[in-house]
Amino acid sequence: MKFCFGTFLLLLSISAAAAQTATGGALSECANGGCNLGEYCVGNSFLKDVDDTGEYGCSKCNGNRDWWPCNFETTCFCHALDAPRIPPAPRSGVTVNAALDTCRDVLTEDTFNNIVQPTSEEGKQLFTYAGLCDAISNYNQYHDEKFAQMGT
């Protein structure tokens, strides 16, 4: 079996494309054409080695940079200055089930009450079904992947 250098280069480029796909690509299109008007590519504040403007900063991702940190889904994301700086969750590839209401269809108040049973009055005020549903709604508002709304 004869192996030529051209075949090697082709396989190498396919492997590089597969590696980029495996990492999810650039988050919020930072490295795929840049962010929308009024948004900036910023670093995930939960990651120690990623910043916004340094040598390896996410601001460089707007220039179609396809290496660290721009090629990993959870490191950089597009952010509007007037929005909360919440990094999006990694993509699962599963579609959102928009017909599903998390608190109505998945986690009912009866289920919540069976699971969460605070013994003190303070606990009963802190851990409420309405509070949990508000937190889930707030999370889902700022993330493409919805809590308890993915798939069928």
Secondary structure as GFF3:
##gff-version 3
##sequence-region A 1 152
A	DSSP	alpha_helix	5	22	.	.	.	ID=ss1
A	DSSP	three_ten_helix	27	29	.	.	.	ID=ss2
A	DSSP	beta_strand	39	43	.	.	.	ID=ss3
A	DSSP	three_ten_helix	58	63	.	.	.	ID=ss4
A	DSSP	beta_strand	76	80	.	.	.	ID=ss5
A	DSSP	pi_helix	102	106	.	.	.	ID=ss6
A	DSSP	alpha_helix	109	115	.	.	.	ID=ss7
A	DSSP	alpha_helix	121	126	.	.	.	ID=ss8
A	DSSP	alpha_helix	129	141	.	.	.	ID=ss9
###
